[in-house]
Amino acid sequence: MALEVFQMPDTISRDAMLYEINDRGIYYWNENVKILDEIQKIDLPDHIKPIVPVLRSYCALRIKSYHFLYNAIEKGGKLADQKEEMNKYNKQIDVLMAKLQAEKDVQN
């Protein structure tokens, strides 16, 4: 649900987009962080333990990128106008996704 913001139609109103980013996107990323915090308290198998901090970093980066989008749109910008900055976030996200894949490959 946190990623649904990227599936919104181009015709969505500014207020509706701000709602989607903040009240759905950021909200659900924060919920994911809470879940990960609870998971870390569990006695996890050794092969799962390294994944949790990477997932937490992923969520934190998504939250940061959503705050950026929110602020940009609130000031009158459009998602399409923020492509360069969003590409920076996406590259960082890709690095974290590669780490997750590497962890998965180690387990197999």
N, C-alpha and C positions, 0 to 999 in steps of 0.2 A: 504494500500500500504506500510505502514511503516513496517509491519510484514512480507512482502514477502521475506525478507532476509533469513528467516528461512525455506523457501521452495526452496531454490536454490539447484541444484544438487551437489553432492559431487565432480563432475568433473569440477566445475566452476573454472576459473583461479583466481589467487590471485588478479590481478588488477580488474577483474570483480566483485569479492566479495567486495573489498574495495570500488568500485563505488557504489554497492548496499547498503552497510552499510552507507556510508557518503552521497551520492548524492540522494539517495531515502529514506533510513531509517531515518537518522538523520534529513534530510530535512523535511520529512512529520511529524515527531514528533514535530519539531519546528513550523510547520504550525498549528498543533493541539493546541499547547500552545497559539499561536496568536488568534486562534478562541476562546479558553477558556477565554483569557484575554478580548476579546470583549463581550463574554457572561456575564462576571462578571459585566460589565457596565450597563447591562439591568436590569430593575426592575423585577427580577425573583420571581416566587411564593416561599413562604417560604420552601416548601418541596423540592425544587430543589437547593436552595442555598448551602446546605452542600455538595452536590455532586461535585460541580465545583472544590473546592480545592483538593478533593481526585483525581479527574481526572487530575488535573494539576500536582499533586505529582506523579501520575502514568506516565505521559508523561516525567517528569523530570528524573524519575528512568530509563525509557526506553532509554532516551538520554544518560544517564550516562553509561548504560550497552553497548550501541552501541559504545560509545567512547572507552570503554574497549576493545571490540571486534576488533574495527578498529586498535587500537594500538597493540594488540596482533598479529593480522594477518600481519600488516605492518612490525613487527619485525621477521616475518617468521613462526609464529605459525598457527595452524589450529583450526577451531571451535571445533572439537572433543577434542583437547588438553586443552580447556578452560572450560571443563565441571564443575569442582568444583566451580570455581569462578562464572560461569553463574548460577549454582544452588543457590548461595547466592542471586543473583539478582532475580531469579525466586521466591524464598521464600518471598522476600520483595514485589514483585509484587503480589503474592498470598494473602498477608496480605491486600494490597490495594483493591484487587478484593473482598475480604471478607467484607471490609468496604462498598464498593459499594453495595454489595448484602444486607448487613444489612440495608443500607439506603433505598433500594428498598422494603425490607420486612416491614420496618416501614411505608412506604407510603401505602402499601396494607393493 
